[in-house]
Amino acid sequence: MANNIKILREAIDCVIYAKKMVKAEGDRLSIAGGLVVAGTLIEVESLGSKKEIYTDVEVGVDYAAQQKQMNTRKEASDLRSALKKVDKELALLHEIKKSKGELTAKHADTFQQLLSRKEEIEKRLRDLPSGETVPVYKDAKVVVYKVVYPGVEIKIGEATMSILEECYNTTFYLFEGEIKQSP
């Protein structure tokens, strides 16, 4: 883990930890997929992608002092990403069933496997240690100069915000325990 990390083009499906800040200067994409954690600031041109790739962005906590918590956060991020993929596949099978009335034997088998996988992932997420609440840097923020795509999850301290629709030229910050955004 470095104090500051500067990404000159883009970071795709990466795991990045910075004690203080992460800055990405890519024109089209800055950060898409993976996990990016910084103590005080994440500053990028864009987050996520049009394909709604799950992208986990966390700011506000000094994870350098919390190695075990860093590992747990990474595992939780990976599990949430896997859960989102399973949910998309289940939604597709629901649409097939809705349009055709029923699923073929192969689709029905896949559907049951996905349901089992979903239950397994959700159980693993519940079983992860919650860890201690750690102090949050009061001025921590995520600054996005262009676009944030759906599929991005922003965490500041213990607060979480899932991006459901595109937003532009936005700063995310913590106010009274909730993530707020401003242009």
Disulfide bonds with the S-S distance in Angstrom:
none
